Amino acid sequence: MNQRLTVFLSSNVLILTLLTGIVTGFPRFGAWVKIGMQPAIAQVSARQEANFQSIGSTQQAVWKVNDSNARLNYQEAERLLNQLTTLIFIVGSFLGLIISLLLDRAIRDNHRIRVATQELERLANLDGLTQIANRRCFEAHLQQEWARAVREKNSLTLILCDVDHFRLYNETYGHQAGDDCLRQLALVLDRTAKRPGDLAARYGGEEFAIILPNTNTSGGIVVAYSIQESVAHLQLPQTGAGRKVEISLSIGVATVVPSQEISPATLTELSDRALYTAKERGRNQIVCLEPNLGLGDRSELG
């Protein structure tokens, strides 16, 4: 057994030497490999760190670029917003100015239209010659005061006047003098109608009318005598063409208490009858008619 082992060892001494060398040299080889690889590893680590630093620097640069871009975008948006605000302000101011001008023009046009309408209405209610209320205005005012008297149960007086011998006066002194006479008479009547509800009107031709709200018969007669006295003091031509023509008024006065059973035409009819009676009596007279118990009963004053 020992001999065989000796022979095996002697014959395989080379193999054993190699194995021994491998066994004893492997740690050294490992150390050498480790030592030899350390610079490479260190170089790789440095390169990775450099790469990491490069990536970090790049990321920071990207962030900086993004931040710069964001700031530029914000500034650009702010600039655009300011421009838009300024534009809106300018456009709004311009539109406000235009609207203000249009409104001012509309207001002025409306005022002119209203003034023109009032003037047309005034002219439509005025007699062109005498410049007092015409027949149209008289009728409307009589309806208005009649309705008021019905509500308040007050009396309403109507005076009708007719110029005596006016045709003869016109023929004697001419139409211009006749027109002037009518204007002066109208002025007297208009000054007599002093209260807010009173109205003096040209009834037609040489006839005039005065509406006296809330006036009884006595009050109407007082007004009638005042008119006659004022006419007597007018400075009108009294002579011409070899003859004398005096201007005077025949006056009819009527008073009623309006109600739903009668109409304004009743008052007009009474006053017209009183005027006709005054003319029949010789002119320059005052006659008053009023219903006492009914339309058939009338009292007269001349």
RAWO-V443688 format. One record per residue. PSI is psi as a letter, one per 20 degrees, with the letter a starting at -180 (NA if undefined). OMEGA is omega in degrees with one decimal (999 if undefined). D_FIRST is the distance of its C-alpha to the first C-alpha in Angstrom with 1 decimal. Layout:
psi omega d_first
PSI OMEGA D_FIRST
PSI OMEGA D_FIRST
This chain:
psi omega d_first
g 179.1 0.0
h 179.3 3.8
g -179.6 5.3
g 179.3 5.2
h 179.9 6.3
g 179.2 8.6
g -179.6 9.9
g -178.7 10.6
g -179.6 12.3
h -179.4 14.2
h -177.3 15.3
k -178.0 16.4
h -179.5 17.8
g -179.5 21.2
g -179.3 20.6
h 178.9 19.2
g 179.3 22.2
g 179.8 24.5
g 179.4 23.2
g 179.6 23.5
h 179.6 26.9
g -178.1 28.0
g -178.0 26.9
h -177.1 28.7
i -177.6 31.5
g 176.9 32.4
h 179.6 34.4
h 178.7 36.1
g 178.1 36.9
g 178.5 38.2
g 179.3 40.3
g 178.3 41.5
g -179.3 42.4
g -179.4 44.1
g -178.5 45.9
h -177.2 46.8
i -176.9 48.1
g 177.4 50.2
h -179.4 53.1
g 179.3 53.1
g 179.5 53.1
g 179.1 55.8
g 177.6 57.7
g 180.0 57.4
g 178.3 58.5
h 179.5 61.4
g 177.3 62.4
g 178.8 62.3
g 177.0 64.3
g 177.1 66.7
g 178.6 66.8
g 178.0 67.5
g 178.8 70.2
g 178.1 71.6
g 178.6 71.7
g 178.5 73.3
g 178.4 75.8
g 178.9 76.6
g 177.2 77.0
g 178.5 79.3
g 177.9 81.2
g 178.8 81.5
g 179.5 82.7
g 178.6 85.2
g 178.8 86.4
g 178.8 86.8
g 178.4 88.6
g 177.6 90.8
g 178.9 91.5
g 178.4 92.3
g 178.2 94.7
g 178.2 96.3
g 178.9 96.7
g 178.5 98.2
g 178.5 100.6
g 178.0 101.6
g 178.6 102.1
g 178.5 104.1
g 178.1 106.2
h 178.6 106.8
g 177.1 107.7
g 178.1 110.2
g 179.3 111.7
g 177.9 112.0
g 178.2 113.6
g 179.6 116.0
g 178.8 116.8
g 178.9 117.4
g -179.3 119.6
g -179.7 121.6
g 178.3 122.0
g 177.8 122.8
g 179.8 125.4
g 178.7 126.9
h 177.4 127.0
g 177.8 128.5
g 179.9 131.2
g 179.7 132.0
g 178.3 132.2
g 178.8 134.3
g 179.7 136.7
g 178.6 136.8
g 178.6 137.5
g 178.5 140.1
g 179.2 141.8
g 179.4 141.6
g 179.4 143.2
h 177.3 145.9
g 179.5 146.5
h 178.0 146.7
g 178.8 149.1
g 179.1 151.2
g 179.8 151.2
g 178.5 152.1
g 179.3 154.9
h 179.2 156.2
g 178.1 156.0
h 179.1 157.9
g 177.5 160.5
g 178.7 160.9
h 178.1 161.3
g 179.5 163.8
h 179.6 165.8
h -179.1 165.7
j -178.9 167.3
q 171.9 169.9
p -173.9 173.3
h -176.7 173.4
g -172.0 177.0
i 179.4 177.2
k 168.2 173.5
a -176.2 173.5
q 178.4 171.9
a -176.6 172.8
h 179.5 173.5
g 179.0 169.8
h 178.7 168.8
g -178.4 171.8
g -179.4 170.7
g -178.8 167.1
h 178.5 168.2
g 177.1 170.7
g -178.9 168.0
g -179.2 165.7
h 176.1 168.3
g 179.2 169.5
h 178.4 166.1
g -179.6 165.8
h 177.1 169.3
g -179.7 168.3
g -174.3 165.3
i 179.7 167.1
l 177.5 170.4
r 178.2 172.4
q -179.7 175.5
p -176.9 175.5
p 177.0 178.5
p 177.2 179.2
p 174.0 181.9
p -178.2 183.1
q 175.5 185.4
p -178.4 187.4
p -179.2 189.2
p 175.6 192.9
k -176.2 194.7
h 179.4 191.6
g 177.8 192.6
h 177.6 195.9
g -179.9 194.2
g -179.8 191.8
h -176.5 194.7
g -172.8 196.7
i 178.1 194.0
r -176.3 191.5
h 179.4 188.0
g 176.5 186.5
h 177.5 188.7
g 177.2 187.9
g 178.7 184.1
h 176.8 184.6
g 179.1 186.6
h 178.4 183.8
g 179.7 181.2
h 176.5 183.3
g 178.4 183.9
h 178.7 180.2
g 177.2 179.5
g -179.0 181.9
g -179.1 180.3
h 177.1 176.8
h 178.8 177.7
h 179.6 179.2
n -169.8 175.9
h -172.8 174.4
q -176.8 171.9
h -177.8 168.3
i -179.0 169.2
q 178.9 172.6
p 172.5 172.9
p -175.7 175.7
q 171.3 175.6
o -173.3 177.7
h 179.7 178.5
p 179.6 180.0
d 177.8 182.8
k 177.6 184.9
q 178.4 183.5
r -179.7 181.2
q 175.4 179.3
p 175.9 177.9
p -178.4 175.4
n 178.9 175.6
q 176.3 172.9
l -179.1 173.6
p 178.4 177.3
a -176.4 180.2
g -179.6 183.6
g 178.3 185.1
h 178.0 182.3
h 179.3 182.8
g 177.3 186.5
g 179.0 185.9
h -179.2 183.6
g 178.5 186.1
h 177.2 188.9
h 178.1 186.6
g 179.9 186.0
g -179.9 189.7
g -179.8 190.4
h 179.2 187.7
h -179.3 189.0
h -178.6 192.6
j 178.0 191.4
q 178.4 189.7
n 179.9 191.3
q 176.7 191.9
p -178.0 194.7
i -179.1 197.6
q 177.5 200.2
q 178.9 200.1
k 176.7 202.1
j 179.4 205.2
q -178.4 203.8
p 179.5 201.9
o 179.9 198.6
p 176.9 197.1
p 176.0 193.4
r -178.5 192.8
p 165.6 190.4
p -170.4 190.9
p 173.5 188.3
p -177.3 187.1
p 177.4 185.0
q -178.6 183.1
p 175.6 180.8
r 169.3 178.7
o -174.5 175.9
q 176.0 173.2
r 179.5 171.6
i -176.4 169.8
i -179.0 173.1
r -176.3 174.5
r 177.0 173.2
h 178.6 173.8
h 178.0 176.3
g 179.5 178.5
g 178.6 178.7
g -180.0 179.3
g 179.3 182.1
g -179.4 183.8
h 179.5 183.7
h 177.3 185.0
h 177.8 187.9
h 177.9 188.7
g 179.6 188.7
h 178.5 191.0
g 179.2 193.4
h 178.9 193.5
h 178.8 194.5
h -178.2 197.1
i 176.4 198.6
j 177.9 199.3
r -175.7 196.0
l -177.7 194.8
q 173.5 194.2
p 179.0 191.4
p -179.4 191.1
p 175.2 188.5
p 175.7 187.4
q 177.0 185.1
p 178.1 184.5
f 179.0 185.6
h -179.1 185.2
r -178.3 184.1
h -179.1 184.2
h -177.9 187.8
p -178.2 189.1
q 174.4 189.3
q -177.3 191.1
q 174.5 192.6
p -179.6 193.2
NA 999 195.2
